[in-house]
């Protein structure tokens, strides 16, 4: 049987990962690239934990194909996919803000 604890942990850790990813973008936008990268790593750590709980659920389905799927599990998976997307985009945003910061520095030096 699918553990409600595993399902809830996906929601909690995926939610944390998404929130952290959004905070990382905010830090990068403010020019705090090092802090943004640190927060992104923390986001990824939370996403790994969510993924571990998801793997536990997949193992349950693999050993018992008649296991029913419920809306709570679907909701948890939606949270995890949103967190994965946010984390992927955050990496790109940090790189863009870092490049903008470098270009601004070059412009000031050459002005």
C-alpha positions as CSV (number, residue, x, y, z in Angstrom):
1,X,0.0,0.0,0.0
2,X,1.2,3.5,-0.8
3,X,2.3,5.4,2.3
4,X,0.5,8.7,2.8
5,X,3.7,9.8,4.5
6,X,5.7,9.3,1.3
7,X,3.0,11.2,-0.7
8,X,3.0,14.1,1.9
9,X,6.8,14.2,1.9
10,X,6.8,14.7,-1.9
11,X,4.5,17.7,-1.5
12,X,6.6,19.1,1.4
13,X,10.0,18.7,-0.1
14,X,8.9,19.6,-3.7
15,X,7.2,22.7,-2.3
16,X,10.4,23.6,-0.5
17,X,12.4,23.1,-3.6
18,X,10.2,25.3,-5.7
19,X,10.2,28.1,-3.1
20,X,13.9,28.0,-2.7
21,X,14.3,28.1,-6.5
22,X,12.2,31.2,-6.6
23,X,14.3,32.8,-3.8
24,X,17.4,31.9,-5.7
25,X,16.1,33.9,-8.8
26,X,15.4,36.8,-6.5
27,X,18.9,36.8,-5.1
28,X,20.4,36.5,-8.6
29,X,18.3,39.4,-9.8
30,X,19.6,41.5,-6.9
31,X,23.2,40.7,-7.9
32,X,23.8,38.1,-5.2
33,X,25.0,35.3,-7.6
34,X,27.0,33.3,-5.0
35,X,24.0,33.2,-2.6
36,X,21.7,32.4,-5.5
37,X,23.8,29.4,-6.4
38,X,23.9,28.2,-2.8
39,X,20.1,28.5,-2.5
40,X,19.7,26.6,-5.8
41,X,21.8,23.8,-4.4
42,X,19.6,23.7,-1.3
43,X,16.6,23.5,-3.7
44,X,18.1,20.6,-5.5
45,X,18.7,18.8,-2.2
46,X,15.0,19.1,-1.3
47,X,14.1,17.9,-4.8
48,X,16.3,14.8,-4.2
49,X,14.4,14.0,-1.1
50,X,11.1,14.4,-2.8
51,X,12.4,12.2,-5.6
52,X,13.4,9.5,-3.1
53,X,9.9,9.3,-1.7
54,X,8.5,9.2,-5.3
55,X,10.8,6.3,-6.0
56,X,9.4,4.5,-2.9
57,X,6.0,4.9,-4.4
58,X,7.1,3.6,-7.8
59,X,8.5,0.5,-6.1
60,X,5.1,-0.1,-4.5
61,X,3.5,0.1,-7.9
62,X,6.1,-2.2,-9.4
63,X,5.5,-4.9,-6.8
64,X,1.7,-4.4,-6.8
65,X,0.3,-3.3,-10.2
66,X,-3.2,-3.3,-8.7
67,X,-2.4,-0.5,-6.3
68,X,-5.0,2.2,-6.7
69,X,-3.9,5.7,-7.7
70,X,-5.5,8.6,-5.9
71,X,-5.8,12.3,-6.3
72,X,-3.5,13.0,-3.4
73,X,-0.7,11.1,-5.3
74,X,-1.5,13.0,-8.5
75,X,-1.3,16.3,-6.6
76,X,2.1,15.3,-5.1
77,X,3.5,14.4,-8.5
78,X,2.2,17.7,-9.9
79,X,4.1,19.5,-7.1
80,X,7.3,17.6,-7.9
81,X,7.1,18.3,-11.7
82,X,6.6,22.0,-10.9
83,X,9.6,22.0,-8.6
84,X,11.7,20.3,-11.3
85,X,10.7,22.9,-13.9
86,X,11.4,25.8,-11.4
87,X,14.8,24.4,-10.5
88,X,15.7,23.9,-14.2
89,X,14.7,27.5,-15.1
90,X,16.4,28.9,-12.0
91,X,19.7,27.6,-13.2
92,X,19.2,29.4,-16.5
93,X,18.1,32.6,-14.8
94,X,21.1,32.6,-12.5
95,X,23.4,32.2,-15.5
96,X,21.7,35.1,-17.3
97,X,21.8,37.4,-14.3
98,X,25.5,36.5,-13.8
99,X,26.2,37.4,-17.4
100,X,24.3,40.7,-17.1
101,X,26.3,41.5,-14.0
102,X,29.6,40.8,-15.9
103,X,28.5,42.9,-18.8
104,X,27.6,45.8,-16.5
105,X,31.0,45.6,-15.0
106,X,32.7,45.7,-18.4
107,X,30.6,48.6,-19.5
108,X,31.5,50.6,-16.3
109,X,35.2,49.8,-16.8
110,X,35.2,50.9,-20.4
111,X,33.1,54.0,-19.9
